[in-house]
């Protein structure tokens, strides 16, 4: 995820692509979410009280969900501005490459996390694995947008694909936000 963040975000800045910037920033938030999961599993393994673990998980879900929802608002705003101003993104071969790698690797990571989660009896790890499927869908959206930009140089593709990406970011954000709010 760290590599995906660095390549996606840098490629997005270099190409002027809101699609790649959003993809990179979402990857960064996945790093935070994954780190929280590791921290939670370590606390649980060390025998921390269930209330302490639950409180930390709730706070983490609220923070990650809120940031994802704010990222969605940002992407919508920039995408609409780019569409109205006819702003085009440049082709990014590094962005296309990271999207291809993510489309291939994320389903594998999902299967591994789900298997490990089941053997550890960790619903949180199984659930985190499902986030990787969302990442694969996002990567496919980035890949299609990047390829259409590279092949046809359509000025609007980057912004429209970014708006499609918002569906995944906002869904993930809303789910995380609701999970954080509903835990008592």
Secondary structure per residue as TSV (DSSP state, phi and psi in degrees):
chain	resnum	aa	ss	phi	psi
A	1	X	-	360.0	-35.5
A	2	X	H	-64.2	-42.4
A	3	X	H	-65.8	-41.6
A	4	X	H	-60.5	-43.3
A	5	X	H	-60.5	-52.3
A	6	X	H	-61.8	-47.4
A	7	X	H	-68.9	-46.0
A	8	X	H	-62.3	-48.5
A	9	X	H	-66.9	-46.6
A	10	X	H	-63.5	-44.0
A	11	X	H	-63.1	-38.0
A	12	X	H	-64.9	-43.3
A	13	X	H	-63.4	-44.1
A	14	X	H	-65.3	-38.5
A	15	X	H	-91.5	-6.8
A	16	X	T	67.5	37.2
A	17	X	-	-107.1	110.7
A	18	X	H	-64.6	-30.2
A	19	X	H	-60.5	-50.1
A	20	X	H	-71.6	-36.9
A	21	X	H	-61.0	-46.1
A	22	X	H	-63.1	-41.6
A	23	X	H	-62.5	-44.3
A	24	X	H	-64.4	-44.4
A	25	X	H	-65.6	-36.9
A	26	X	H	-63.7	-38.0
A	27	X	H	-63.0	-38.7
A	28	X	H	-62.4	-42.0
A	29	X	H	-66.8	-31.1
A	30	X	H	-66.4	-32.9
A	31	X	H	-63.2	-45.0
A	32	X	H	-62.2	-45.9
A	33	X	H	-62.4	-44.5
A	34	X	H	-64.9	-38.3
A	35	X	H	-64.1	-39.3
A	36	X	H	-64.0	-40.3
A	37	X	H	-63.0	-44.6
A	38	X	H	-61.4	-45.1
A	39	X	H	-59.0	-44.2
A	40	X	H	-63.4	-45.1
A	41	X	H	-63.8	-37.1
A	42	X	H	-65.9	-42.8
A	43	X	H	-61.4	-44.7
A	44	X	H	-62.5	-42.6
A	45	X	H	-64.4	-32.3
A	46	X	T	-81.9	-3.1
A	47	X	T	86.0	24.6
A	48	X	-	-63.8	151.2
A	49	X	-	-59.9	142.9
A	50	X	H	-58.3	-37.0
A	51	X	H	-63.6	-38.6
A	52	X	H	-66.7	-42.6
A	53	X	H	-65.1	-45.2
A	54	X	H	-63.6	-40.8
A	55	X	H	-63.9	-43.7
A	56	X	H	-64.8	-41.2
A	57	X	H	-65.6	-39.5
A	58	X	H	-63.8	-47.2
A	59	X	H	-61.1	-43.0
A	60	X	H	-61.6	-43.8
A	61	X	H	-62.0	-41.6
A	62	X	H	-63.3	-44.0
A	63	X	H	-66.1	-50.9
A	64	X	H	-63.0	-43.3
A	65	X	H	-61.3	-44.1
A	66	X	H	-62.6	-43.5
A	67	X	H	-66.4	-39.4
A	68	X	H	-63.5	-40.2
A	69	X	H	-66.1	-39.8
A	70	X	H	-64.5	-39.5
A	71	X	H	-60.6	-39.2
A	72	X	H	-60.7	-45.1
A	73	X	H	-62.0	-43.6
A	74	X	H	-60.6	-47.1
A	75	X	H	-64.2	-41.3
A	76	X	H	-61.7	-47.1
A	77	X	H	-59.9	-49.6
A	78	X	H	-66.7	-40.4
A	79	X	H	-63.4	-44.8
A	80	X	H	-64.7	-41.9
A	81	X	H	-58.1	-47.1
A	82	X	H	-62.2	-37.4
A	83	X	H	-67.3	-44.9
A	84	X	H	-69.0	-33.0
A	85	X	H	-91.8	1.0
A	86	X	T	57.1	40.9
A	87	X	-	-81.1	128.4
A	88	X	-	-109.6	148.8
A	89	X	-	-94.6	151.1
A	90	X	-	-81.6	160.3
A	91	X	-	-67.5	137.6
A	92	X	-	-126.9	103.5
A	93	X	H	-71.1	-30.6
A	94	X	H	-69.2	-35.0
A	95	X	H	-65.1	-41.1
A	96	X	H	-64.6	-41.0
A	97	X	H	-64.1	-43.8
A	98	X	H	-68.3	-32.2
A	99	X	H	-67.2	-41.9
A	100	X	H	-61.3	-47.3
A	101	X	H	-59.5	-41.6
A	102	X	H	-68.1	-39.3
A	103	X	H	-60.9	-35.2
A	104	X	H	-81.2	-45.6
A	105	X	H	-82.0	-32.1
A	106	X	H	-62.6	-41.7
A	107	X	H	-63.0	-35.7
A	108	X	H	-63.9	-45.0
A	109	X	H	-62.1	-38.2
A	110	X	H	-59.1	-48.9
A	111	X	H	-61.5	-42.1
A	112	X	H	-65.0	-44.6
A	113	X	H	-65.7	-40.4
A	114	X	H	-64.9	-41.8
A	115	X	H	-64.3	-46.6
A	116	X	H	-65.7	-40.4
A	117	X	H	-61.6	-40.8
A	118	X	H	-67.7	-40.6
A	119	X	H	-70.0	-28.3
A	120	X	H	-90.7	-2.8
A	121	X	T	56.8	44.0
A	122	X	-	-114.1	102.1
A	123	X	H	-62.7	-32.7
A	124	X	H	-63.1	-40.4
A	125	X	H	-70.7	-38.8
A	126	X	H	-61.2	-45.1
A	127	X	H	-63.6	-40.6
A	128	X	H	-62.8	-35.4
A	129	X	H	-61.8	-33.8
A	130	X	H	-68.1	-25.9
A	131	X	H	-63.0	-29.5
A	132	X	H	-68.8	-27.6
A	133	X	H	-66.1	-43.1
A	134	X	H	-59.1	-40.9
A	135	X	H	-62.1	-37.8
A	136	X	H	-64.8	-41.1
A	137	X	H	-63.0	-41.4
A	138	X	H	-63.4	-43.3
A	139	X	H	-63.0	-37.6
A	140	X	H	-64.3	-38.8
A	141	X	H	-63.6	-44.0
A	142	X	H	-62.8	-42.9
A	143	X	H	-62.1	-47.2
A	144	X	H	-62.8	-45.3
A	145	X	H	-61.5	-43.6
A	146	X	H	-65.1	-41.7
A	147	X	H	-67.0	-41.6
A	148	X	H	-64.3	-38.3
A	149	X	H	-64.3	-45.1
A	150	X	H	-66.8	-41.3
A	151	X	H	-79.7	-40.6
A	152	X	H	-116.2	-9.0
A	153	X	-	53.5	38.1
A	154	X	-	-74.6	120.9
A	155	X	T	-63.5	-27.3
A	156	X	T	-91.9	-13.1
A	157	X	H	-60.6	-43.6
A	158	X	H	-58.6	-46.5
A	159	X	H	-69.0	-40.1
A	160	X	H	-67.3	-42.7
A	161	X	H	-64.1	-36.3
A	162	X	H	-63.8	-38.1
A	163	X	H	-66.0	-33.8
A	164	X	H	-67.1	-41.2
A	165	X	H	-59.6	-32.2
A	166	X	H	-58.5	-35.1
A	167	X	H	-54.7	-47.8
A	168	X	H	-68.8	-43.0
A	169	X	H	-64.6	-47.2
A	170	X	H	-67.0	-39.4
A	171	X	H	-61.4	-46.8
A	172	X	H	-62.1	-43.2
A	173	X	H	-64.8	-44.5
A	174	X	H	-64.8	-42.2
A	175	X	H	-61.7	-44.5
A	176	X	H	-66.4	-42.9
A	177	X	H	-62.1	-46.4
A	178	X	H	-64.4	-39.8
A	179	X	H	-62.2	-38.9
A	180	X	H	-69.3	-36.3
A	181	X	H	-75.2	-33.6
A	182	X	H	-88.3	-7.3
A	183	X	-	-85.4	125.2
A	184	X	-	-130.5	360.0
